[in-house]
Amino acid sequence: MPPEVRRARNALWAAFVVMGIGAMSWTPRIPEIKDALALSATGLGVVLFLNSLGALAGAHLSGRIIHRLGTRRTATAAGLGLMIPTAGIGLAPDAATLVVLLAAGSFAYAVLDVAVNTQALAVERLSGRRYLSSFHGCWSIGMLLVTLLGASIARITSPGTNLLVVGTVGAGLHLAIRSE
């Protein structure tokens, strides 16, 4: 396998781990955030529904964005667009701010998802090997790590601190991966 394809494959493995972290980081903290914002079950449902509108818009526009910027620049921008709102989710002072942060992160996640899966298919084509399932397995590893972390530190730190650290570290990791 050519060295540049090997580097791209390795970077994608790492990128999928970081995507899993970004996508699921707030999940173990949902009950605390719901309580802090005094959301009813219906209120939380509305927040989650409105969050999904960001993902729909991102999925709809991802092709245009990738066509204009290319997959690498798109993945870099969308990775930051996922992690920066993540850093603020636990600090949201009200439901409206939470919706904006979640929808922005979901928009970015949908765009990132299309960009890195496009890159993954290119790596498969250039290497002549199948990696897509291992890339998605790395997403699951990131998801597992961040949910275990969030649940294990819930007693000792606030959702705000937890997600601020995850978002900041995730943005740094994403930039390091994309610079390869």
Rosetta constraint file for C-alpha pairs under 8 A:
AtomPair CA 1 CA 5 HARMONIC 6.64 0.50
AtomPair CA 1 CA 6 HARMONIC 6.49 0.50
AtomPair CA 1 CA 127 HARMONIC 5.86 0.50
AtomPair CA 2 CA 6 HARMONIC 6.37 0.50
AtomPair CA 2 CA 127 HARMONIC 7.77 0.50
AtomPair CA 3 CA 7 HARMONIC 6.14 0.50
AtomPair CA 4 CA 8 HARMONIC 6.14 0.50
AtomPair CA 5 CA 9 HARMONIC 6.09 0.50
AtomPair CA 5 CA 123 HARMONIC 6.23 0.50
AtomPair CA 5 CA 126 HARMONIC 6.97 0.50
AtomPair CA 5 CA 127 HARMONIC 6.79 0.50
AtomPair CA 6 CA 10 HARMONIC 6.18 0.50
AtomPair CA 7 CA 11 HARMONIC 6.02 0.50
AtomPair CA 7 CA 180 HARMONIC 7.32 0.50
AtomPair CA 8 CA 12 HARMONIC 6.09 0.50
AtomPair CA 8 CA 123 HARMONIC 7.01 0.50
AtomPair CA 8 CA 180 HARMONIC 7.89 0.50
AtomPair CA 9 CA 13 HARMONIC 6.31 0.50
AtomPair CA 9 CA 120 HARMONIC 7.43 0.50
AtomPair CA 9 CA 123 HARMONIC 6.33 0.50
AtomPair CA 10 CA 14 HARMONIC 6.47 0.50
AtomPair CA 11 CA 15 HARMONIC 5.99 0.50
AtomPair CA 11 CA 177 HARMONIC 5.72 0.50
AtomPair CA 11 CA 178 HARMONIC 7.26 0.50
AtomPair CA 11 CA 180 HARMONIC 6.97 0.50
AtomPair CA 12 CA 16 HARMONIC 6.00 0.50
AtomPair CA 12 CA 116 HARMONIC 7.16 0.50
AtomPair CA 12 CA 119 HARMONIC 7.95 0.50
AtomPair CA 12 CA 120 HARMONIC 7.03 0.50
AtomPair CA 12 CA 135 HARMONIC 6.87 0.50
AtomPair CA 13 CA 17 HARMONIC 6.53 0.50
AtomPair CA 13 CA 134 HARMONIC 7.60 0.50
AtomPair CA 13 CA 135 HARMONIC 5.36 0.50
AtomPair CA 13 CA 138 HARMONIC 6.03 0.50
AtomPair CA 14 CA 18 HARMONIC 6.36 0.50
AtomPair CA 14 CA 138 HARMONIC 7.37 0.50
AtomPair CA 14 CA 177 HARMONIC 6.90 0.50
AtomPair CA 15 CA 19 HARMONIC 6.08 0.50
AtomPair CA 15 CA 116 HARMONIC 7.98 0.50
AtomPair CA 15 CA 174 HARMONIC 6.70 0.50
AtomPair CA 15 CA 177 HARMONIC 6.60 0.50
AtomPair CA 16 CA 20 HARMONIC 6.21 0.50
AtomPair CA 16 CA 135 HARMONIC 6.05 0.50
AtomPair CA 16 CA 136 HARMONIC 6.73 0.50
AtomPair CA 16 CA 138 HARMONIC 5.49 0.50
AtomPair CA 16 CA 139 HARMONIC 4.62 0.50
AtomPair CA 16 CA 142 HARMONIC 7.45 0.50
AtomPair CA 17 CA 21 HARMONIC 6.38 0.50
AtomPair CA 17 CA 138 HARMONIC 4.89 0.50
AtomPair CA 17 CA 139 HARMONIC 4.57 0.50
AtomPair CA 17 CA 140 HARMONIC 7.21 0.50
AtomPair CA 17 CA 141 HARMONIC 6.15 0.50
AtomPair CA 17 CA 142 HARMONIC 4.25 0.50
AtomPair CA 17 CA 143 HARMONIC 7.46 0.50
AtomPair CA 18 CA 22 HARMONIC 6.19 0.50
AtomPair CA 18 CA 139 HARMONIC 7.25 0.50
AtomPair CA 18 CA 142 HARMONIC 6.01 0.50
AtomPair CA 18 CA 170 HARMONIC 6.41 0.50
AtomPair CA 18 CA 173 HARMONIC 7.34 0.50
AtomPair CA 18 CA 174 HARMONIC 6.82 0.50
AtomPair CA 19 CA 23 HARMONIC 5.97 0.50
AtomPair CA 19 CA 79 HARMONIC 7.65 0.50
AtomPair CA 19 CA 109 HARMONIC 7.77 0.50
AtomPair CA 19 CA 139 HARMONIC 6.19 0.50
AtomPair CA 19 CA 142 HARMONIC 7.07 0.50
AtomPair CA 20 CA 24 HARMONIC 6.15 0.50
AtomPair CA 20 CA 138 HARMONIC 7.68 0.50
AtomPair CA 20 CA 139 HARMONIC 4.41 0.50
AtomPair CA 20 CA 140 HARMONIC 6.13 0.50
AtomPair CA 20 CA 141 HARMONIC 7.15 0.50
AtomPair CA 20 CA 142 HARMONIC 4.43 0.50
AtomPair CA 20 CA 143 HARMONIC 4.39 0.50
AtomPair CA 21 CA 25 HARMONIC 5.58 0.50
AtomPair CA 21 CA 139 HARMONIC 7.67 0.50
AtomPair CA 21 CA 142 HARMONIC 4.70 0.50
AtomPair CA 21 CA 143 HARMONIC 5.06 0.50
AtomPair CA 21 CA 145 HARMONIC 7.26 0.50
AtomPair CA 21 CA 146 HARMONIC 5.42 0.50
AtomPair CA 21 CA 166 HARMONIC 7.96 0.50
AtomPair CA 21 CA 170 HARMONIC 7.56 0.50
AtomPair CA 22 CA 82 HARMONIC 6.49 0.50
AtomPair CA 22 CA 83 HARMONIC 6.09 0.50
AtomPair CA 22 CA 86 HARMONIC 6.92 0.50
AtomPair CA 22 CA 143 HARMONIC 8.00 0.50
AtomPair CA 22 CA 166 HARMONIC 7.79 0.50
AtomPair CA 22 CA 167 HARMONIC 7.23 0.50
AtomPair CA 22 CA 170 HARMONIC 7.04 0.50
AtomPair CA 23 CA 82 HARMONIC 7.89 0.50
AtomPair CA 23 CA 109 HARMONIC 7.28 0.50
AtomPair CA 23 CA 143 HARMONIC 7.28 0.50
AtomPair CA 24 CA 143 HARMONIC 5.61 0.50
AtomPair CA 24 CA 146 HARMONIC 6.86 0.50
AtomPair CA 24 CA 147 HARMONIC 6.72 0.50
AtomPair CA 25 CA 86 HARMONIC 7.58 0.50
AtomPair CA 25 CA 143 HARMONIC 7.47 0.50
AtomPair CA 25 CA 146 HARMONIC 5.58 0.50
AtomPair CA 25 CA 147 HARMONIC 6.29 0.50
AtomPair CA 25 CA 150 HARMONIC 7.16 0.50
AtomPair CA 25 CA 163 HARMONIC 6.95 0.50
AtomPair CA 25 CA 166 HARMONIC 7.24 0.50
AtomPair CA 26 CA 30 HARMONIC 6.24 0.50
AtomPair CA 26 CA 86 HARMONIC 7.58 0.50
AtomPair CA 26 CA 89 HARMONIC 7.48 0.50
AtomPair CA 26 CA 90 HARMONIC 7.76 0.50
AtomPair CA 26 CA 150 HARMONIC 7.83 0.50
AtomPair CA 26 CA 159 HARMONIC 7.95 0.50
AtomPair CA 26 CA 163 HARMONIC 6.88 0.50
AtomPair CA 27 CA 147 HARMONIC 6.86 0.50
AtomPair CA 28 CA 147 HARMONIC 5.78 0.50
AtomPair CA 28 CA 150 HARMONIC 5.64 0.50
AtomPair CA 28 CA 151 HARMONIC 5.60 0.50
AtomPair CA 29 CA 33 HARMONIC 6.24 0.50
AtomPair CA 29 CA 150 HARMONIC 6.80 0.50
AtomPair CA 29 CA 151 HARMONIC 7.50 0.50
AtomPair CA 29 CA 154 HARMONIC 7.51 0.50
AtomPair CA 29 CA 159 HARMONIC 5.97 0.50
AtomPair CA 30 CA 34 HARMONIC 5.90 0.50
AtomPair CA 31 CA 35 HARMONIC 6.21 0.50
AtomPair CA 32 CA 36 HARMONIC 6.01 0.50
AtomPair CA 32 CA 159 HARMONIC 7.22 0.50
AtomPair CA 33 CA 37 HARMONIC 6.14 0.50
AtomPair CA 33 CA 90 HARMONIC 6.60 0.50
AtomPair CA 33 CA 159 HARMONIC 7.12 0.50
AtomPair CA 34 CA 38 HARMONIC 6.02 0.50
AtomPair CA 34 CA 39 HARMONIC 5.17 0.50
AtomPair CA 34 CA 40 HARMONIC 7.56 0.50
AtomPair CA 34 CA 44 HARMONIC 6.74 0.50
AtomPair CA 35 CA 39 HARMONIC 6.26 0.50
AtomPair CA 37 CA 93 HARMONIC 7.17 0.50
AtomPair CA 37 CA 94 HARMONIC 5.84 0.50
AtomPair CA 37 CA 95 HARMONIC 6.52 0.50
AtomPair CA 39 CA 43 HARMONIC 5.14 0.50
AtomPair CA 39 CA 44 HARMONIC 5.83 0.50
AtomPair CA 39 CA 95 HARMONIC 7.73 0.50
AtomPair CA 40 CA 44 HARMONIC 6.18 0.50
AtomPair CA 41 CA 45 HARMONIC 6.19 0.50
AtomPair CA 42 CA 46 HARMONIC 6.24 0.50
AtomPair CA 43 CA 47 HARMONIC 6.28 0.50
AtomPair CA 44 CA 48 HARMONIC 6.16 0.50
AtomPair CA 45 CA 49 HARMONIC 6.09 0.50
AtomPair CA 46 CA 50 HARMONIC 6.09 0.50
AtomPair CA 47 CA 51 HARMONIC 6.07 0.50
AtomPair CA 47 CA 95 HARMONIC 7.16 0.50
AtomPair CA 47 CA 98 HARMONIC 7.61 0.50
AtomPair CA 47 CA 99 HARMONIC 5.68 0.50
AtomPair CA 48 CA 52 HARMONIC 6.43 0.50
AtomPair CA 48 CA 99 HARMONIC 7.82 0.50
AtomPair CA 49 CA 53 HARMONIC 6.95 0.50
AtomPair CA 50 CA 54 HARMONIC 7.32 0.50
AtomPair CA 50 CA 99 HARMONIC 6.53 0.50
AtomPair CA 50 CA 103 HARMONIC 6.91 0.50
AtomPair CA 51 CA 55 HARMONIC 7.17 0.50
AtomPair CA 51 CA 99 HARMONIC 5.95 0.50
AtomPair CA 51 CA 100 HARMONIC 7.76 0.50
AtomPair CA 51 CA 102 HARMONIC 5.37 0.50
AtomPair CA 51 CA 103 HARMONIC 4.33 0.50
AtomPair CA 51 CA 106 HARMONIC 6.67 0.50
AtomPair CA 52 CA 56 HARMONIC 6.31 0.50
AtomPair CA 52 CA 103 HARMONIC 6.70 0.50
AtomPair CA 52 CA 106 HARMONIC 6.89 0.50
AtomPair CA 53 CA 57 HARMONIC 6.19 0.50
AtomPair CA 53 CA 103 HARMONIC 6.67 0.50
AtomPair CA 53 CA 107 HARMONIC 7.99 0.50
AtomPair CA 54 CA 58 HARMONIC 6.12 0.50
AtomPair CA 54 CA 102 HARMONIC 7.78 0.50
AtomPair CA 54 CA 103 HARMONIC 4.28 0.50
AtomPair CA 54 CA 104 HARMONIC 6.09 0.50
AtomPair CA 54 CA 105 HARMONIC 7.58 0.50
AtomPair CA 54 CA 106 HARMONIC 5.20 0.50
AtomPair CA 54 CA 107 HARMONIC 4.38 0.50
AtomPair CA 55 CA 59 HARMONIC 6.04 0.50
AtomPair CA 55 CA 103 HARMONIC 6.92 0.50
AtomPair CA 55 CA 106 HARMONIC 4.62 0.50
AtomPair CA 55 CA 107 HARMONIC 4.45 0.50
AtomPair CA 55 CA 108 HARMONIC 7.59 0.50
AtomPair CA 55 CA 109 HARMONIC 7.11 0.50
AtomPair CA 55 CA 110 HARMONIC 5.42 0.50
AtomPair CA 56 CA 60 HARMONIC 6.13 0.50
AtomPair CA 56 CA 107 HARMONIC 7.22 0.50
AtomPair CA 56 CA 110 HARMONIC 7.67 0.50
AtomPair CA 57 CA 61 HARMONIC 6.16 0.50
AtomPair CA 57 CA 107 HARMONIC 6.27 0.50
AtomPair CA 58 CA 62 HARMONIC 5.65 0.50
AtomPair CA 58 CA 106 HARMONIC 7.39 0.50
AtomPair CA 58 CA 107 HARMONIC 4.25 0.50
AtomPair CA 58 CA 108 HARMONIC 6.39 0.50
AtomPair CA 58 CA 109 HARMONIC 7.58 0.50
AtomPair CA 58 CA 110 HARMONIC 5.09 0.50
AtomPair CA 58 CA 111 HARMONIC 5.30 0.50
AtomPair CA 59 CA 63 HARMONIC 7.84 0.50
AtomPair CA 59 CA 107 HARMONIC 7.37 0.50
AtomPair CA 59 CA 110 HARMONIC 5.17 0.50
AtomPair CA 59 CA 111 HARMONIC 5.99 0.50
AtomPair CA 59 CA 114 HARMONIC 7.59 0.50
AtomPair CA 61 CA 65 HARMONIC 6.27 0.50
AtomPair CA 61 CA 111 HARMONIC 7.54 0.50
AtomPair CA 62 CA 66 HARMONIC 6.01 0.50
AtomPair CA 62 CA 110 HARMONIC 7.31 0.50
AtomPair CA 62 CA 111 HARMONIC 4.79 0.50
AtomPair CA 62 CA 114 HARMONIC 6.68 0.50
AtomPair CA 62 CA 115 HARMONIC 7.71 0.50
AtomPair CA 63 CA 67 HARMONIC 6.00 0.50
AtomPair CA 63 CA 114 HARMONIC 7.80 0.50
AtomPair CA 64 CA 68 HARMONIC 6.17 0.50
AtomPair CA 65 CA 69 HARMONIC 6.00 0.50
AtomPair CA 65 CA 70 HARMONIC 7.65 0.50
AtomPair CA 65 CA 74 HARMONIC 6.91 0.50
AtomPair CA 65 CA 111 HARMONIC 7.98 0.50
AtomPair CA 66 CA 70 HARMONIC 4.71 0.50
AtomPair CA 66 CA 71 HARMONIC 5.39 0.50
AtomPair CA 66 CA 74 HARMONIC 5.88 0.50
AtomPair CA 66 CA 115 HARMONIC 6.79 0.50
AtomPair CA 67 CA 71 HARMONIC 7.94 0.50
AtomPair CA 69 CA 73 HARMONIC 5.84 0.50
AtomPair CA 69 CA 74 HARMONIC 5.86 0.50
AtomPair CA 70 CA 74 HARMONIC 6.05 0.50
AtomPair CA 71 CA 75 HARMONIC 5.82 0.50
AtomPair CA 71 CA 115 HARMONIC 5.04 0.50
AtomPair CA 71 CA 116 HARMONIC 7.15 0.50
AtomPair CA 71 CA 118 HARMONIC 7.32 0.50
AtomPair CA 71 CA 119 HARMONIC 6.85 0.50
AtomPair CA 72 CA 76 HARMONIC 6.23 0.50
AtomPair CA 72 CA 115 HARMONIC 7.51 0.50
AtomPair CA 72 CA 178 HARMONIC 7.51 0.50
AtomPair CA 73 CA 77 HARMONIC 6.16 0.50
AtomPair CA 74 CA 78 HARMONIC 5.87 0.50
AtomPair CA 74 CA 111 HARMONIC 7.57 0.50
AtomPair CA 74 CA 112 HARMONIC 7.03 0.50
AtomPair CA 74 CA 115 HARMONIC 6.60 0.50
AtomPair CA 75 CA 79 HARMONIC 5.76 0.50
AtomPair CA 75 CA 111 HARMONIC 7.57 0.50
AtomPair CA 75 CA 112 HARMONIC 5.14 0.50
AtomPair CA 75 CA 115 HARMONIC 5.66 0.50
AtomPair CA 75 CA 116 HARMONIC 6.53 0.50
AtomPair CA 75 CA 178 HARMONIC 7.92 0.50
AtomPair CA 76 CA 80 HARMONIC 6.45 0.50
AtomPair CA 76 CA 174 HARMONIC 7.30 0.50
AtomPair CA 76 CA 175 HARMONIC 6.89 0.50
AtomPair CA 76 CA 178 HARMONIC 6.19 0.50
AtomPair CA 77 CA 81 HARMONIC 6.04 0.50
AtomPair CA 78 CA 82 HARMONIC 6.11 0.50
AtomPair CA 78 CA 108 HARMONIC 4.71 0.50
AtomPair CA 78 CA 109 HARMONIC 6.61 0.50
AtomPair CA 78 CA 111 HARMONIC 6.24 0.50
AtomPair CA 78 CA 112 HARMONIC 5.14 0.50
AtomPair CA 79 CA 83 HARMONIC 6.34 0.50
AtomPair CA 79 CA 108 HARMONIC 6.89 0.50
AtomPair CA 79 CA 109 HARMONIC 7.21 0.50
AtomPair CA 79 CA 112 HARMONIC 6.22 0.50
AtomPair CA 79 CA 171 HARMONIC 7.09 0.50
AtomPair CA 79 CA 174 HARMONIC 6.32 0.50
AtomPair CA 80 CA 84 HARMONIC 5.81 0.50
AtomPair CA 80 CA 171 HARMONIC 5.55 0.50
AtomPair CA 80 CA 174 HARMONIC 7.21 0.50
AtomPair CA 80 CA 175 HARMONIC 7.87 0.50
AtomPair CA 81 CA 85 HARMONIC 6.82 0.50
AtomPair CA 81 CA 104 HARMONIC 7.14 0.50
AtomPair CA 81 CA 105 HARMONIC 6.06 0.50
AtomPair CA 81 CA 108 HARMONIC 5.18 0.50
AtomPair CA 81 CA 109 HARMONIC 7.67 0.50
AtomPair CA 82 CA 86 HARMONIC 6.47 0.50
AtomPair CA 82 CA 104 HARMONIC 7.33 0.50
AtomPair CA 82 CA 105 HARMONIC 4.36 0.50
AtomPair CA 82 CA 106 HARMONIC 7.03 0.50
AtomPair CA 82 CA 107 HARMONIC 7.96 0.50
AtomPair CA 82 CA 108 HARMONIC 5.23 0.50
AtomPair CA 82 CA 109 HARMONIC 5.69 0.50
AtomPair CA 83 CA 87 HARMONIC 6.38 0.50
AtomPair CA 83 CA 105 HARMONIC 7.18 0.50
AtomPair CA 83 CA 166 HARMONIC 7.91 0.50
AtomPair CA 83 CA 167 HARMONIC 4.63 0.50
AtomPair CA 83 CA 168 HARMONIC 6.94 0.50
AtomPair CA 83 CA 170 HARMONIC 6.02 0.50
AtomPair CA 83 CA 171 HARMONIC 5.37 0.50
AtomPair CA 84 CA 88 HARMONIC 7.11 0.50
AtomPair CA 84 CA 105 HARMONIC 7.82 0.50
AtomPair CA 84 CA 167 HARMONIC 5.84 0.50
AtomPair CA 84 CA 168 HARMONIC 7.07 0.50
AtomPair CA 84 CA 171 HARMONIC 6.93 0.50
AtomPair CA 85 CA 89 HARMONIC 6.35 0.50
AtomPair CA 85 CA 101 HARMONIC 5.05 0.50
AtomPair CA 85 CA 102 HARMONIC 6.94 0.50
AtomPair CA 85 CA 104 HARMONIC 6.76 0.50
AtomPair CA 85 CA 105 HARMONIC 5.67 0.50
AtomPair CA 85 CA 167 HARMONIC 7.40 0.50
AtomPair CA 86 CA 90 HARMONIC 7.96 0.50
AtomPair CA 86 CA 101 HARMONIC 7.27 0.50
AtomPair CA 86 CA 102 HARMONIC 7.65 0.50
AtomPair CA 86 CA 105 HARMONIC 6.86 0.50
AtomPair CA 86 CA 163 HARMONIC 6.16 0.50
AtomPair CA 86 CA 164 HARMONIC 7.05 0.50
AtomPair CA 86 CA 166 HARMONIC 7.44 0.50
AtomPair CA 86 CA 167 HARMONIC 5.02 0.50
AtomPair CA 87 CA 160 HARMONIC 7.78 0.50
AtomPair CA 87 CA 163 HARMONIC 5.06 0.50
AtomPair CA 87 CA 164 HARMONIC 3.86 0.50
AtomPair CA 87 CA 165 HARMONIC 6.77 0.50
AtomPair CA 87 CA 166 HARMONIC 6.63 0.50
AtomPair CA 87 CA 167 HARMONIC 4.15 0.50
AtomPair CA 87 CA 168 HARMONIC 6.23 0.50
AtomPair CA 88 CA 92 HARMONIC 6.25 0.50
AtomPair CA 88 CA 101 HARMONIC 7.08 0.50
AtomPair CA 88 CA 160 HARMONIC 7.11 0.50
AtomPair CA 88 CA 163 HARMONIC 6.95 0.50
AtomPair CA 88 CA 164 HARMONIC 6.15 0.50
AtomPair CA 88 CA 167 HARMONIC 7.92 0.50
AtomPair CA 89 CA 98 HARMONIC 6.03 0.50
AtomPair CA 89 CA 101 HARMONIC 6.26 0.50
AtomPair CA 89 CA 102 HARMONIC 7.19 0.50
AtomPair CA 89 CA 160 HARMONIC 7.02 0.50
AtomPair CA 89 CA 163 HARMONIC 6.76 0.50
AtomPair CA 89 CA 164 HARMONIC 7.96 0.50
AtomPair CA 90 CA 158 HARMONIC 7.82 0.50
AtomPair CA 90 CA 159 HARMONIC 4.79 0.50
AtomPair CA 90 CA 160 HARMONIC 3.79 0.50
AtomPair CA 90 CA 161 HARMONIC 7.30 0.50
AtomPair CA 90 CA 162 HARMONIC 7.63 0.50
AtomPair CA 90 CA 163 HARMONIC 5.89 0.50
AtomPair CA 90 CA 164 HARMONIC 7.37 0.50
AtomPair CA 91 CA 159 HARMONIC 7.52 0.50
AtomPair CA 91 CA 160 HARMONIC 4.73 0.50
AtomPair CA 92 CA 97 HARMONIC 5.61 0.50
AtomPair CA 92 CA 98 HARMONIC 5.37 0.50
AtomPair CA 93 CA 97 HARMONIC 6.72 0.50
AtomPair CA 93 CA 98 HARMONIC 7.72 0.50
AtomPair CA 94 CA 98 HARMONIC 6.37 0.50
AtomPair CA 95 CA 99 HARMONIC 6.12 0.50
AtomPair CA 96 CA 100 HARMONIC 6.34 0.50
AtomPair CA 97 CA 101 HARMONIC 6.18 0.50
AtomPair CA 98 CA 102 HARMONIC 6.00 0.50
AtomPair CA 99 CA 103 HARMONIC 5.85 0.50
AtomPair CA 100 CA 104 HARMONIC 5.98 0.50
AtomPair CA 101 CA 105 HARMONIC 6.13 0.50
AtomPair CA 102 CA 106 HARMONIC 5.99 0.50
AtomPair CA 103 CA 107 HARMONIC 5.99 0.50
AtomPair CA 104 CA 108 HARMONIC 6.26 0.50
AtomPair CA 105 CA 109 HARMONIC 5.95 0.50
AtomPair CA 106 CA 110 HARMONIC 6.13 0.50
AtomPair CA 107 CA 111 HARMONIC 6.46 0.50
AtomPair CA 108 CA 112 HARMONIC 5.97 0.50
AtomPair CA 109 CA 113 HARMONIC 5.92 0.50
AtomPair CA 110 CA 114 HARMONIC 6.47 0.50
AtomPair CA 111 CA 115 HARMONIC 6.26 0.50
AtomPair CA 112 CA 116 HARMONIC 6.07 0.50
AtomPair CA 113 CA 117 HARMONIC 6.03 0.50
AtomPair CA 114 CA 118 HARMONIC 6.03 0.50
AtomPair CA 115 CA 119 HARMONIC 6.33 0.50
AtomPair CA 116 CA 120 HARMONIC 5.97 0.50
AtomPair CA 117 CA 121 HARMONIC 6.21 0.50
AtomPair CA 117 CA 132 HARMONIC 7.99 0.50
AtomPair CA 118 CA 122 HARMONIC 6.42 0.50
AtomPair CA 119 CA 123 HARMONIC 6.27 0.50
AtomPair CA 120 CA 124 HARMONIC 6.30 0.50
AtomPair CA 120 CA 131 HARMONIC 7.44 0.50
AtomPair CA 120 CA 132 HARMONIC 6.41 0.50
AtomPair CA 120 CA 135 HARMONIC 7.73 0.50
AtomPair CA 121 CA 125 HARMONIC 6.19 0.50
AtomPair CA 121 CA 132 HARMONIC 7.29 0.50
AtomPair CA 122 CA 126 HARMONIC 6.05 0.50
AtomPair CA 123 CA 127 HARMONIC 5.85 0.50
AtomPair CA 124 CA 128 HARMONIC 5.61 0.50
AtomPair CA 124 CA 129 HARMONIC 5.29 0.50
AtomPair CA 124 CA 130 HARMONIC 5.52 0.50
AtomPair CA 124 CA 131 HARMONIC 6.30 0.50
AtomPair CA 124 CA 132 HARMONIC 7.63 0.50
AtomPair CA 125 CA 129 HARMONIC 7.29 0.50
AtomPair CA 131 CA 135 HARMONIC 6.24 0.50
AtomPair CA 132 CA 136 HARMONIC 6.33 0.50
AtomPair CA 133 CA 137 HARMONIC 6.02 0.50
AtomPair CA 134 CA 138 HARMONIC 6.21 0.50
AtomPair CA 135 CA 139 HARMONIC 6.62 0.50
AtomPair CA 136 CA 140 HARMONIC 6.51 0.50
AtomPair CA 137 CA 141 HARMONIC 6.38 0.50
AtomPair CA 138 CA 142 HARMONIC 6.33 0.50
AtomPair CA 139 CA 143 HARMONIC 6.21 0.50
AtomPair CA 140 CA 144 HARMONIC 6.02 0.50
AtomPair CA 141 CA 145 HARMONIC 6.07 0.50
AtomPair CA 142 CA 146 HARMONIC 6.19 0.50
AtomPair CA 143 CA 147 HARMONIC 6.13 0.50
AtomPair CA 144 CA 148 HARMONIC 6.06 0.50
AtomPair CA 145 CA 149 HARMONIC 6.05 0.50
AtomPair CA 146 CA 150 HARMONIC 5.96 0.50
AtomPair CA 147 CA 151 HARMONIC 6.05 0.50
AtomPair CA 148 CA 152 HARMONIC 5.94 0.50
AtomPair CA 149 CA 153 HARMONIC 6.16 0.50
AtomPair CA 150 CA 154 HARMONIC 5.98 0.50
AtomPair CA 150 CA 162 HARMONIC 7.08 0.50
AtomPair CA 153 CA 157 HARMONIC 6.06 0.50
AtomPair CA 154 CA 158 HARMONIC 6.71 0.50
AtomPair CA 154 CA 159 HARMONIC 7.41 0.50
AtomPair CA 157 CA 161 HARMONIC 6.41 0.50
AtomPair CA 157 CA 162 HARMONIC 6.49 0.50
AtomPair CA 158 CA 162 HARMONIC 6.13 0.50
AtomPair CA 159 CA 163 HARMONIC 5.89 0.50
AtomPair CA 160 CA 164 HARMONIC 5.91 0.50
AtomPair CA 161 CA 165 HARMONIC 6.15 0.50
AtomPair CA 162 CA 166 HARMONIC 6.26 0.50
AtomPair CA 163 CA 167 HARMONIC 5.81 0.50
AtomPair CA 164 CA 168 HARMONIC 6.04 0.50
AtomPair CA 165 CA 169 HARMONIC 5.90 0.50
AtomPair CA 166 CA 170 HARMONIC 5.67 0.50
AtomPair CA 167 CA 171 HARMONIC 6.01 0.50
AtomPair CA 168 CA 172 HARMONIC 6.34 0.50
AtomPair CA 169 CA 173 HARMONIC 6.10 0.50
AtomPair CA 170 CA 174 HARMONIC 5.96 0.50
AtomPair CA 171 CA 175 HARMONIC 6.20 0.50
AtomPair CA 172 CA 176 HARMONIC 6.20 0.50
AtomPair CA 173 CA 177 HARMONIC 6.10 0.50
AtomPair CA 174 CA 178 HARMONIC 6.10 0.50
AtomPair CA 175 CA 179 HARMONIC 6.11 0.50
AtomPair CA 176 CA 180 HARMONIC 6.96 0.50
